[in-house]
Amino acid sequence: MTGTALTWRVLRDLRPAALEDAGDAWHEVSARSGADRARVDRLMTARLRETQDSRSAAAALARLQRLSRNYQYLHTECGLIRTTLNALAADLALPQRQLRQALDEAAELRFTVHEDGSVSFPPATAATLAGETPTPGGHVRGDARLPLDRVTGQAGPAPAIRPLDPNAEKAQAIADRIARAVRAAAEIDRAYAATLDRLRAVKGLDITAATLADAARDTAGVRAAVGRHLGDAIPADASPAELKAWWDALPEEQRREYIDIAPDLIGGLDGIPATARDEANRTWLPLLIEELSGRHDDDSRTKLEALRMIQDKLREPSVPPMYLLGIGDEGNGRAIVSYGNPDTARNVSAYVPGLGTRLNGEFVEDTMRRAQDTAVGARDVDPSSASIIWLGYDAPQTLDVASEGDAERGAPAYNSFMSGLHATNEHRDPHFTAIGHSYGSLTVGKAATAAGGIPGVDDIVLLGSPGVGVQRAEDLGVGREHVFVGAADNDPVTHLPAKDEMALGGPVGALFTRDLCDVGNDDVYFGKDPASEAFGAQRFMVHDGPRMVRDGGAFGAHSQYFTPEKDMVSSTNIAAIVGGRPQDVVEEDHR
């Protein structure tokens, strides 16, 4: 339609299906390009790296990388054209429907619609004080200035003074609706023509990094034009299981639209398969990096550094392979990374970090490594294992602001995530482990005590815990024999005095007054000490860790539970639980 003078006849006779057919043809080119790129990357490039190490091999790799970029560019741009054409067809359907309704009413009334959209009407009679009065026929032109109601197709309230001739009133309303439908379609056409015009391929075959950046801008432009269609189609308030059913029912080309055009809408949806979330988030990550690059506050710079570090890690080989299940800059930052595919693994753990955790360099270099170490250890127990670091909430940044509020707000998000894992896992009865470290153990505790508990979870592991908000392990809903606790004797967080003790004498004074408030000396900041006999969990052996004062260890004992180089016994016990062999855990006496 672009380039053609838009009249009501053109709009009436428009075939949106023809636009969709054209879009499907572009999709075929996009899909072939994506498949060809995958073959270049996974077969040719990977095989060459593994088997050859020479100057000529390096030159061949450079040419293969160029070919891969070419295919990537074709895949992206052709996919954008397809999405734009489909959205254009969908947007034109509304004014076309409004026009056809107006034309049908004109035909029923025996009105004549002229080429310019004006309407002629025959004589009629009008009821007046003098009785039935004949009225002459006439001719009216439409007014396109007032917008049509998007639902009813009506032009707004009726005029206060109604014309004498009933046919004249009806003809004017029809002419107005015709004019407004044509105007709306013309505006849609112009907007999409501008979007399509920006999707012009560069000449030649040298697709540089700058060209790919331009493709990212093209993606943002198409998203701005068509994003409403994609967002509106996602079922609002659906459960993770319902979202999985919705995603599974989508044709492959529509899934590709979400991943390529609206990755931020899909990458964080619980119930979407891990491979799709990973691809969407990898697509979204450079766009998020570009967005943060334009900000100059300290918080944005911190997150930007972490995102770039994550991007670098995604480009490197990883054992087990990394899956980016969530990324975002909201709050203190969001990042959900799985080591191993959680949909195909029989054993899956999801670790919630605690006090002071945020999206920064330390998170990428240290906290993410903990999940990787857990995955490696669990795979030694059962190769079908995956481990996740879940930064899907805002942990308190300092102890003086720590309350149960952050945990209470994070628990529903964690449960939704676990429900999504349960929906997408391909095993009939997978083994899920919830791991909470430090304040993250309180978040896990809140999730476990919510209605229905943590979906699908079999075992709970609490590490370096200041309490989980309950007094007994059995209150966590999985049975006390499935709650495991690691608490280093030199970990100060596991010895934090209870709140009433702190209120009475402060952190130091509580050391002298705690027996007045805590006769059994088994209460900590957020409830009963999980390592105590009164709590009743399965305490497993860990290294005592460096002493805070004498060994200059500070919080070292609080941070080494996952790390084989620092605490082999703890990391081995965690791996046994996650890998599905809790009977191999080395136990330790309660406090």
KEMARTI-358916 format. One line per 5 residues: their letters; for each residue x, y, z of C-alpha. Coordinates in nm, 3 decimals, m for minus. Layout:
BEGIN
a = X Y Z | ...
//
This chain:
BEGIN
mtgta = 0.000 0.000 0.000 | 0.295 0.231 0.065 | 0.345 0.469 m0.227 | m0.022 0.440 m0.336 | m0.273 0.719 m0.275
ltwrv = m0.491 0.584 0.001 | m0.863 0.597 m0.072 | m1.150 0.419 0.088 | m1.157 0.175 m0.203 | m0.789 0.089 m0.152
lrdlr = m0.847 0.036 0.219 | m1.161 m0.168 0.159 | m0.992 m0.400 m0.089 | m0.667 m0.434 0.105 | m0.567 m0.796 0.177
paale = m0.378 m0.807 0.509 | m0.305 m1.171 0.436 | m0.088 m1.060 0.144 | 0.127 m0.860 0.386 | 0.149 m1.161 0.614
dagda = 0.248 m1.383 0.320 | 0.526 m1.139 0.233 | 0.633 m1.142 0.596 | 0.645 m1.521 0.595 | 0.876 m1.513 0.292
whevs = 1.114 m1.280 0.477 | 1.092 m1.514 0.776 | 1.213 m1.803 0.560 | 1.520 m1.603 0.461 | 1.577 m1.505 0.825
arsga = 1.544 m1.865 0.944 | 1.782 m1.997 0.680 | 2.036 m1.730 0.769 | 2.009 m1.816 1.138 | 2.056 m2.185 1.067
drarv = 2.353 m2.116 0.841 | 2.513 m1.899 1.107 | 2.468 m2.178 1.364 | 2.639 m2.425 1.131 | 2.928 m2.187 1.076
drlmt = 2.972 m2.125 1.449 | 2.910 m2.473 1.587 | 3.056 m2.694 1.317 | 3.311 m2.509 1.107 | 3.449 m2.251 1.351
arlre = 3.440 m2.472 1.660 | 3.597 m2.767 1.478 | 3.873 m2.549 1.335 | 3.955 m2.406 1.679 | 3.973 m2.754 1.829
tqdsr = 4.193 m2.910 1.563 | 4.411 m2.636 1.413 | 4.660 m2.388 1.555 | 4.846 m2.205 1.280 | 4.861 m1.874 1.100
saaaa = 4.652 m2.006 0.811 | 4.396 m2.143 1.061 | 4.376 m1.802 1.226 | 4.313 m1.641 0.886 | 4.042 m1.896 0.809
larlq = 3.881 m1.829 1.147 | 3.871 m1.457 1.070 | 3.692 m1.527 0.742 | 3.448 m1.760 0.914 | 3.374 m1.495 1.175
rlsrn = 3.304 m1.248 0.896 | 3.068 m1.499 0.734 | 2.897 m1.553 1.070 | 2.842 m1.178 1.106 | 2.693 m1.166 0.759
yqylh = 2.446 m1.439 0.843 | 2.366 m1.272 1.175 | 2.292 m0.945 0.998 | 2.066 m1.117 0.742 | 1.889 m1.311 1.015
tecgl = 1.822 m0.995 1.216 | 1.719 m0.759 0.934 | 1.498 m1.009 0.751 | 1.331 m1.100 1.077 | 1.265 m0.733 1.147
irttl = 1.100 m0.689 0.806 | 0.878 m0.989 0.870 | 0.770 m0.858 1.209 | 0.702 m0.510 1.072 | 0.486 m0.644 0.787
nalaa = 0.284 m0.863 1.022 | 0.230 m0.575 1.263 | 0.128 m0.348 0.973 | m0.132 m0.604 0.869 | m0.265 m0.626 1.225
dlalp = m0.281 m0.247 1.269 | m0.460 m0.191 0.937 | m0.725 m0.450 1.026 | m0.901 m0.213 1.267 | m0.960 0.087 1.034
qrqlr = m1.046 m0.156 0.754 | m1.310 m0.318 0.973 | m1.448 0.024 1.072 | m1.464 0.129 0.706 | m1.643 m0.185 0.595
qalde = m1.900 m0.147 0.874 | m1.970 0.209 0.756 | m2.000 0.095 0.393 | m2.238 m0.186 0.490 | m2.462 0.062 0.674
aaelr = m2.458 0.294 0.373 | m2.565 0.008 0.145 | m2.850 m0.093 0.377 | m2.980 0.266 0.377 | m2.939 0.294 m0.003
ftvhe = m2.687 0.577 0.037 | m2.424 0.636 m0.229 | m2.059 0.658 m0.130 | m1.857 0.857 m0.385 | m1.490 0.821 m0.483
dgsvs = m1.388 1.106 m0.251 | m1.568 0.947 0.047 | m1.862 1.185 0.046 | m2.212 1.036 0.085 | m2.537 1.113 m0.099
fppat = m2.872 1.029 0.057 | m3.229 1.009 m0.083 | m3.535 1.217 0.022 | m3.719 1.117 0.336 | m3.982 1.247 0.578
aatla = m3.923 1.407 0.915 | m4.160 1.434 1.209 | m4.225 1.801 1.295 | m4.488 1.999 1.490 | m4.674 2.037 1.162
getpt = m4.673 1.661 1.109 | m4.481 1.448 0.861 | m4.274 1.680 0.643 | m4.097 1.570 0.322 | m3.719 1.637 0.315
pgghv = m3.505 1.657 0.006 | m3.210 1.430 m0.054 | m2.860 1.568 m0.019 | m2.484 1.525 m0.017 | m2.239 1.545 0.278
rgdar = m1.861 1.526 0.325 | m1.691 1.347 0.611 | m1.491 1.512 0.890 | m1.170 1.327 0.978 | m1.065 1.547 1.267
lpldr = m1.219 1.350 1.554 | m1.069 1.006 1.630 | m1.283 0.696 1.621 | m1.334 0.503 1.941 | m1.097 0.202 1.910
vtgqa = m1.359 m0.038 2.045 | m1.694 0.077 1.907 | m1.577 0.256 1.592 | m1.806 0.547 1.679 | m1.699 0.909 1.645
gpapa = m1.797 1.032 1.989 | m2.113 1.184 2.137 | m2.402 1.283 1.913 | m2.437 1.656 1.842 | m2.654 1.856 2.080
irpld = m2.869 1.986 1.792 | m2.987 1.710 1.563 | m3.050 1.788 1.195 | m3.407 1.791 1.076 | m3.350 1.530 0.806
pnaek = m3.285 1.183 0.961 | m3.110 1.067 0.643 | m2.879 1.368 0.656 | m2.779 1.279 1.013 | m2.711 0.917 0.924
aqaia = m2.519 1.010 0.608 | m2.300 1.255 0.798 | m2.213 0.993 1.060 | m2.121 0.741 0.790 | m1.915 0.994 0.595
driar = m1.728 1.091 0.915 | m1.650 0.728 0.993 | m1.524 0.668 0.641 | m1.301 0.975 0.656 | m1.161 0.885 0.995
avraa = m1.093 0.523 0.902 | m0.904 0.635 0.593 | m0.710 0.892 0.794 | m0.617 0.635 1.061 | m0.500 0.388 0.794
aeidr = m0.295 0.660 0.623 | m0.121 0.747 0.952 | m0.045 0.379 1.014 | 0.087 0.343 0.661 | 0.319 0.644 0.697
ayaat = 0.456 0.524 1.031 | 0.534 0.175 0.905 | 0.675 0.309 0.578 | 0.926 0.508 0.783 | 1.013 0.200 0.989
ldrlr = 1.062 m0.016 0.680 | 1.267 0.256 0.511 | 1.518 0.239 0.796 | 1.567 m0.133 0.736 | 1.790 m0.081 0.434
avkgl = 2.085 m0.318 0.404 | 2.433 m0.179 0.370 | 2.615 m0.247 0.045 | 2.875 m0.520 0.028 | 2.942 m0.816 0.254
ditaa = 3.168 m0.661 0.516 | 2.942 m0.661 0.820 | 3.138 m0.479 1.089 | 3.068 m0.429 1.458 | 2.927 m0.086 1.365
tlada = 2.687 m0.254 1.122 | 2.569 m0.491 1.393 | 2.522 m0.195 1.626 | 2.307 m0.039 1.354 | 2.108 m0.362 1.343
ardta = 2.053 m0.326 1.718 | 1.917 0.024 1.660 | 1.693 m0.113 1.385 | 1.562 m0.367 1.635 | 1.485 m0.090 1.883
gvraa = 1.306 0.106 1.610 | 1.089 m0.188 1.511 | 1.021 m0.262 1.876 | 0.896 0.094 1.922 | 0.661 0.049 1.626
vgrhl = 0.527 m0.299 1.695 | 0.604 m0.372 2.060 | 0.246 m0.317 2.167 | 0.132 m0.615 1.961 | 0.388 m0.844 2.121
gdaip = 0.328 m0.722 2.474 | m0.051 m0.738 2.448 | m0.037 m1.098 2.330 | 0.138 m1.226 2.644 | m0.129 m1.363 2.879
adasp = m0.151 m1.125 3.173 | m0.134 m1.275 3.524 | m0.079 m1.625 3.384 | 0.091 m1.886 3.599 | 0.428 m2.026 3.487
aelka = 0.255 m2.346 3.374 | 0.006 m2.142 3.170 | 0.287 m1.936 3.021 | 0.464 m2.254 2.915 | 0.145 m2.378 2.746
wwdal = 0.107 m2.041 2.570 | 0.468 m2.046 2.450 | 0.449 m2.407 2.333 | 0.138 m2.325 2.129 | 0.303 m2.035 1.943
peeqr = 0.426 m2.098 1.588 | 0.805 m2.096 1.563 | 0.807 m1.767 1.371 | 0.617 m1.593 1.652 | 0.860 m1.725 1.910
reyid = 1.140 m1.583 1.698 | 0.967 m1.245 1.695 | 0.965 m1.234 2.074 | 1.328 m1.341 2.103 | 1.453 m1.103 1.832
iapdl = 1.223 m0.803 1.877 | 1.109 m0.809 2.238 | 1.369 m1.013 2.427 | 1.316 m0.816 2.748 | 0.952 m0.929 2.756
iggld = 1.044 m1.298 2.728 | 1.381 m1.333 2.899 | 1.242 m1.299 3.250 | 0.916 m1.491 3.209 | 0.891 m1.792 3.438
gipat = 0.762 m2.089 3.240 | 0.951 m2.008 2.920 | 1.207 m2.282 2.837 | 1.565 m2.216 2.943 | 1.707 m2.216 2.589
ardea = 1.456 m1.951 2.478 | 1.518 m1.738 2.788 | 1.891 m1.768 2.736 | 1.872 m1.659 2.372 | 1.637 m1.371 2.455
nrtwl = 1.859 m1.245 2.736 | 2.171 m1.272 2.521 | 1.986 m1.058 2.266 | 1.871 m0.812 2.532 | 2.208 m0.784 2.709
pllie = 2.389 m0.563 2.452 | 2.082 m0.339 2.427 | 2.076 m0.302 2.805 | 2.450 m0.229 2.803 | 2.397 0.040 2.540
elsgr = 2.116 0.191 2.746 | 2.326 0.204 3.064 | 2.620 0.347 2.871 | 2.422 0.668 2.832 | 2.388 0.714 3.208
hddds = 2.658 0.865 3.424 | 2.559 0.796 3.786 | 2.766 0.563 4.003 | 2.494 0.298 4.027 | 2.462 0.272 3.649
rtkle = 2.839 0.254 3.606 | 2.859 m0.030 3.859 | 2.587 m0.228 3.684 | 2.737 m0.154 3.344 | 3.071 m0.297 3.450
alrmi = 2.902 m0.614 3.576 | 2.695 m0.655 3.261 | 3.003 m0.625 3.043 | 3.178 m0.886 3.258 | 2.881 m1.121 3.220
qdklr = 2.886 m1.064 2.845 | 3.255 m1.156 2.836 | 3.188 m1.475 3.030 | 2.908 m1.572 2.792 | 3.151 m1.546 2.503
epsvp = 3.399 m1.783 2.664 | 3.368 m2.164 2.687 | 3.214 m2.265 3.019 | 3.194 m2.598 3.200 | 2.910 m2.657 3.259
pmyll = 2.766 m2.429 2.986 | 2.608 m2.102 3.100 | 2.242 m2.016 3.050 | 2.137 m1.656 3.109 | 1.786 m1.690 3.254
gigde = 1.737 m1.329 3.361 | 1.906 m0.990 3.345 | 1.796 m0.639 3.439 | 1.891 m0.309 3.597 | 1.596 m0.266 3.830
gngra = 1.671 m0.213 4.198 | 2.021 m0.333 4.287 | 2.031 m0.523 3.958 | 1.905 m0.863 3.845 | 2.096 m1.163 3.713
ivsyg = 1.990 m1.528 3.698 | 2.255 m1.763 3.562 | 2.239 m2.141 3.534 | 2.539 m2.367 3.494 | 2.390 m2.653 3.299
npdta = 2.048 m2.666 3.133 | 1.787 m2.672 3.413 | 1.524 m2.813 3.175 | 1.721 m3.125 3.084 | 1.896 m3.183 3.418
rnvsa = 1.747 m3.428 3.666 | 1.895 m3.241 3.965 | 1.856 m2.863 3.981 | 1.953 m2.622 4.258 | 1.872 m2.251 4.282
yvpgl = 2.092 m2.050 4.518 | 1.971 m1.722 4.672 | 2.259 m1.493 4.777 | 2.238 m1.267 5.077 | 2.352 m0.955 5.258
gtrln = 2.538 m0.705 5.040 | 2.475 m0.884 4.711 | 2.414 m0.660 4.411 | 2.492 m0.659 4.041 | 2.858 m0.560 4.049
gefve = 3.200 m0.700 3.972 | 3.214 m0.903 4.293 | 2.888 m1.074 4.202 | 3.024 m1.181 3.863 | 3.365 m1.294 3.983
dtmrr = 3.272 m1.449 4.318 | 2.899 m1.511 4.368 | 2.841 m1.658 4.023 | 3.144 m1.880 4.074 | 2.975 m2.037 4.375
aqdta = 2.693 m2.167 4.155 | 2.945 m2.295 3.902 | 3.142 m2.477 4.173 | 2.818 m2.633 4.297 | 2.728 m2.749 3.946
vgard = 3.072 m2.901 3.890 | 3.057 m3.084 4.224 | 2.701 m3.206 4.172 | 2.792 m3.341 3.827 | 3.053 m3.558 3.993
vdpss = 2.764 m3.708 4.190 | 2.518 m3.720 3.899 | 2.611 m3.582 3.554 | 2.249 m3.476 3.505 | 2.280 m3.175 3.737
asiiw = 2.254 m2.797 3.700 | 2.302 m2.515 3.950 | 2.159 m2.163 3.939 | 2.253 m1.834 4.100 | 1.928 m1.640 4.150
lgyda = 1.967 m1.266 4.199 | 1.600 m1.195 4.142 | 1.542 m0.967 4.439 | 1.700 m0.679 4.633 | 1.908 m0.808 4.923
pqtld = 1.982 m0.558 5.203 | 2.319 m0.392 5.151 | 2.415 m0.342 5.517 | 2.321 m0.514 5.841 | 2.180 m0.199 5.996
vaseg = 1.897 m0.191 5.741 | 1.836 m0.566 5.739 | 1.474 m0.650 5.812 | 1.243 m0.922 5.693 | 1.094 m0.689 5.429
daerg = 1.339 m0.765 5.147 | 1.298 m1.139 5.207 | 0.919 m1.110 5.210 | 0.926 m0.921 4.881 | 1.176 m1.161 4.725
apayn = 1.001 m1.484 4.826 | 0.711 m1.465 4.576 | 0.953 m1.397 4.290 | 1.166 m1.695 4.395 | 0.861 m1.921 4.414
sfmsg = 0.747 m1.807 4.071 | 1.091 m1.886 3.932 | 1.094 m2.232 4.090 | 0.743 m2.294 3.957 | 0.870 m2.208 3.610
lhatn = 1.159 m2.452 3.646 | 0.916 m2.723 3.750 | 0.695 m2.649 3.448 | 0.977 m2.664 3.193 | 1.184 m2.952 3.332
ehrdp = 1.151 m3.254 3.105 | 1.185 m3.518 3.380 | 0.876 m3.672 3.535 | 1.008 m3.632 3.890 | 1.309 m3.395 3.898
hftai = 1.504 m3.332 4.216 | 1.506 m2.963 4.317 | 1.718 m2.805 4.591 | 1.665 m2.455 4.729 | 1.985 m2.301 4.867
ghsyg = 1.993 m1.988 5.080 | 2.316 m1.825 5.191 | 2.334 m1.554 5.458 | 2.026 m1.329 5.431 | 1.925 m1.541 5.131
sltvg = 1.839 m1.819 5.375 | 1.569 m1.593 5.521 | 1.433 m1.537 5.170 | 1.423 m1.913 5.118 | 1.253 m1.948 5.457
kaata = 0.984 m1.697 5.359 | 0.935 m1.875 5.028 | 0.906 m2.213 5.202 | 0.644 m2.091 5.448 | 0.428 m1.923 5.183
aggip = 0.107 m2.099 5.081 | 0.204 m2.416 4.899 | 0.573 m2.381 4.982 | 0.849 m2.366 4.723 | 0.711 m2.536 4.408
gvddi = 0.875 m2.869 4.337 | 1.148 m2.839 4.601 | 1.273 m3.159 4.764 | 1.561 m3.036 4.979 | 1.657 m2.705 5.142
vllgs = 2.015 m2.605 5.221 | 2.084 m2.315 5.461 | 2.438 m2.175 5.470 | 2.579 m1.910 5.702 | 2.225 m1.836 5.815
pgvgv = 2.121 m1.560 6.059 | 1.785 m1.739 6.094 | 1.504 m1.822 5.853 | 1.202 m1.676 6.032 | 1.079 m2.005 6.181
qraed = 1.160 m2.196 6.498 | 1.176 m2.551 6.361 | 1.304 m2.718 6.046 | 0.974 m2.897 5.998 | 0.804 m2.557 5.953
lgvgr = 0.976 m2.527 5.612 | 0.740 m2.781 5.457 | 0.979 m3.046 5.325 | 1.030 m3.250 5.640 | 1.313 m3.190 5.887
ehvfv = 1.518 m3.471 5.733 | 1.531 m3.268 5.408 | 1.657 m2.944 5.566 | 2.038 m2.924 5.571 | 2.247 m2.663 5.750
gaadn = 2.607 m2.558 5.711 | 2.731 m2.320 5.981 | 3.101 m2.252 6.035 | 3.198 m2.197 6.397 | 3.394 m1.884 6.298
dpvth = 3.117 m1.741 6.083 | 2.998 m1.432 6.274 | 2.667 m1.414 6.084 | 2.559 m1.748 6.234 | 2.619 m1.603 6.583
lpakd = 2.432 m1.275 6.539 | 2.240 m1.207 6.862 | 1.863 m1.206 6.850 | 1.688 m0.874 6.791 | 1.579 m0.833 7.155
emalg = 1.935 m0.901 7.270 | 2.067 m0.642 7.027 | 1.809 m0.394 7.150 | 1.913 m0.454 7.510 | 2.288 m0.415 7.477
gpvga = 2.387 m0.372 7.114 | 2.615 m0.619 6.932 | 2.883 m0.608 7.202 | 2.657 m0.587 7.506 | 2.455 m0.879 7.374
lftrd = 2.753 m1.105 7.438 | 2.709 m1.043 7.811 | 2.330 m1.023 7.830 | 2.216 m1.292 7.588 | 2.163 m1.557 7.858
lcdvg = 1.904 m1.323 8.012 | 1.702 m1.324 7.689 | 1.807 m1.656 7.538 | 1.835 m1.926 7.798 | 1.929 m2.198 7.551
nddvy = 2.173 m1.969 7.368 | 2.018 m2.089 7.040 | 1.844 m1.778 6.906 | 1.990 m1.565 6.628 | 1.884 m1.248 6.452
fgkdp = 1.591 m1.389 6.251 | 1.474 m1.668 6.481 | 1.605 m2.000 6.603 | 1.963 m2.086 6.506 | 1.928 m2.336 6.216
aseaf = 2.242 m2.516 6.341 | 2.092 m2.570 6.687 | 1.945 m2.891 6.819 | 1.620 m2.708 6.894 | 1.576 m2.622 6.524
gaqrf = 1.616 m2.988 6.431 | 1.770 m2.971 6.082 | 2.042 m3.200 5.947 | 2.366 m3.016 6.022 | 2.654 m3.113 5.797
mvhdg = 3.026 m3.069 5.848 | 3.203 m2.757 5.723 | 3.545 m2.607 5.787 | 3.557 m2.374 6.086 | 3.711 m2.104 5.868
prmvr = 3.946 m1.823 5.972 | 3.875 m1.651 6.302 | 3.742 m1.300 6.260 | 3.993 m1.124 6.490 | 4.288 m1.348 6.567
dggaf = 4.338 m1.478 6.210 | 4.239 m1.153 6.043 | 3.968 m1.347 5.867 | 3.698 m1.080 5.888 | 3.401 m1.250 5.717
gahsq = 3.611 m1.517 5.544 | 3.437 m1.804 5.723 | 3.104 m1.666 5.600 | 3.205 m1.673 5.232 | 3.378 m2.006 5.173
yftpe = 3.102 m2.267 5.200 | 3.081 m2.319 4.822 | 3.453 m2.300 4.739 | 3.641 m2.632 4.715 | 3.980 m2.460 4.744
kdmvs = 3.880 m2.314 5.083 | 3.630 m2.565 5.220 | 3.632 m2.897 5.042 | 3.420 m3.072 5.304 | 3.138 m2.815 5.280
stnia = 3.137 m2.797 4.899 | 3.139 m3.177 4.881 | 2.843 m3.200 5.116 | 2.650 m2.938 4.915 | 2.726 m3.129 4.595
aivgg = 2.599 m3.454 4.747 | 2.267 m3.292 4.841 | 2.221 m3.116 4.506 | 2.326 m3.429 4.314 | 2.056 m3.636 4.485
rpqdv = 2.266 m3.834 4.735 | 2.201 m3.669 5.073 | 2.286 m4.001 5.240 | 2.651 m3.928 5.157 | 2.658 m3.608 5.362
veedh = 2.909 m3.598 5.648 | 2.711 m3.493 5.953 | 2.816 m3.260 6.234 | 2.678 m3.225 6.585 | 2.425 m2.954 6.653
r = 2.525 m2.649 6.849
//
